Amino acid sequence: QISASTARVLASKLTCRLEFLDICYCELDANAFDALSTGLAARLESRLQQLSLGGNKLGSQGGQALSNLAGLTRGCLQRLDLELNDLGDEGSMAASDSLLGSTSLLKHLDLSMNNIRSNGGKALATALRKNRSLTQLKLNFNCLGDIGGRAIAEALHEMLQTLCLEGNNLGEAAAEAFARALQGSGQLLELQLGFNKIGAGGARHLALAL
């Protein structure tokens, strides 16, 4: 378990040469992450390329702390893993622009299992429309539904190669939106839609788009 004071000390001691930092499953809460991210953001010479924070307790308040990483996402940071942090709609809405906005240089973002629903999905889609760097986006086992799914489908850009949306309660309407996106996207190589409810109609739309 990493407390806010421990996170603050950790951030101050990290070498600027560090390229990969894994703090998964350390019971890191929003306050501890705020201390860590503020410390990391202050190190303008940072070469950090990959930050793994899966399985912590950032919660909805962690979304605001994620905005502290905006300086890193404009620099060297290329991969950010945030799966299983219960960010929810509030957290994902607060963090969407700093993680996916026009200034972000992230290539890989994992937001799986964060209880992100339609409003969070729409916020991520709005930011994604401005993004030109992301190649892989994982949103598995959230609760986007057709509304959130359609928003993501309509926001796909030419750089995105892998999109993972398993277990998001997507139906035929979302499948149809992704079928249209596939017809207009020249770069998407992998689309994961397992464990959804697209049915025969949704499968038909996708088949016709392939």
N, C-alpha and C positions, 0 to 999 in steps of 0.2 A: 504494500500500500504506500502510495506517494502522496504526502501532504503538500499544501501550498508552499510552506517554508522549504521543504525538501526540494520541490520543483524549482523554486527560485535559485537555490544553491546549485542544483544540477545545471540549470541554464547558464549560470555564470561560469561554471567550470568546463563547459563543453569546448573542445578545441575547434577553431575555425576550419580545420582540415577535415572534420567529420563529414562523411557523405551519406551515411545511413544511420538512422536512429529508430530503434524499436522499443516502444513503451506500451506494448499490448498487455491487456489483462493485469493492470496494476492498480485498479480501483481509483483511477485518476478522476476526480470530479471537476466541475466547472471552475472552481476557485483555483485548484492546483494547476489546471490547464491554462488558465489565464496568466498565472505567474510564469509558467513555462514558456508560453507563446510570446509574452511580453519580453522575456529575456532573450528568446531566439530572435525576435524581430529587431532587437537593439544591436544585434551582431551583424552589421551590414556587410562584413567580409565573409559571411557564412557561405560554405560550399555544400550545404546540406541538399541532397538530391532526393532522398526518400525518407518519409516520416510515417511510421506505422503506429496508430493509436487505437486499434481495434479492441473491442471488449472492455471498454472503460465505462465511466459514469458521467459523461459530459452533460447529458440531458439537454433540455431546451435552452438553458442558460449558456451552454457551451458554444452555441451558434454564434453568439456575440463575441466570445473569446476567439473564435476561428477567424474573425475579421482581422485579428492581430497578425495573422499569417500572410496578409496581403503583400507585404514587402518581400516575403520569401517566395510567394507564388509568381511574383514578377521577376524573380531572379533565378536561382539554380534549382529550386524545388520542382521535381518532375512527377513524383508519385506521392499521393497522400491516401492512406488507408484509415477510414473512420467507421468501419462496419461495427454494428452492435454497440451503439452508444446512446440509443433512445433520444436522438435529436428532435424527432417529431417535426410537425409543420413549422412551429415557431423557430426552432433551431436552424432548420434548413433554409427558411426564408431569411433569417438574419445573416447567414453565411454565404448564400448563393452568389452574390455579386463578387465577393472577394475571392471565392473559389473558382468561379466560372466566367467572370466578367471579361471585358475586352482586354484588360491588362494582365490577366492570368496566363502563365506559360506552362501550367500543369499539363501533363500528358496522360496521367492515369489517376482516376478518382474513384474510390470505393465508398459508397454510402449505403451498402446493403444492411438490412435488418435494423432500421432506424425509425420505424413507425412513421414514415413520411407518407402523408395522404395527398389528396388532390391539390390543396392549396400550396403545399410544399413543392409538389411536382410542377405546378404552374410557375412558381418562383424560380425553380431551377431551369425551367424551359426558357423563361425570359432572359436569364443570364446566359444560357447556352447559345441563344441566337447571336450574341455578341462575341462569342468565343471562337478562336481560330487555331487553338493549339491542342485541345484534348483529343486523344486518339482512343481512349478506353474509359467508359463510364459504366460502373456497376451499381445497380439499384435493386438487386434481388431481395425478395421477401420484405417489401414494404407494402403499402396499401394505396397505391396510386389510383386504382380504378380507371374507368374509361376516360374520365375528365383529365386526370393527370397524365395518363398514357398518351392521349391524343395530343396534349400540349407538348410532351417530349418528342413525339413523332414529327410534329410540325416545326420543331426547332432544330432538327438535325442539320449539321453543317458538313462541308466537304472533307474535313480532316478526320472525323470520327470513323473509326474502323470496327470497334467492338462495343456493343450495347447489350447489357445484361438486365433483363426485366422479369426473371422468373418469380412466380408467386406474388403477383401484384393485383390479383382480382381483375385482370383485364378481360374484356368481353369482345364481342364481334366488332363493335364500333372502334375500339382501339386497334384491333387487328387490321381493319380497313384503312385506318390512318397510317399504320406502318406499311401497308402494301403500297399506298401512294408515295410514302417516303422512299421506299425501296426503288420505285420507278424513277425517282428524281435524284437519287444519291449515287454518285459514282464511286465512292470510297468504302461504304459500309461492307465489311467482310463477314461479320459474325453478329447475329441477332438471336438472343436467347429469350424465348417466350414460354418455356415450360411451366407447368403447374399454374396455368391460368384457365380461363373459361371462354376461350375464343370460339369453341364449337365448330361445327361443320361449315357454317357460313364464314367465320373468320379464317378458317383454313383455306377455303375456296379463294378468298380475296388474296391471301398470301401466295397461294400457288400460281394465280394468274399474274402476279407481279414478278415472279422469279424468271 
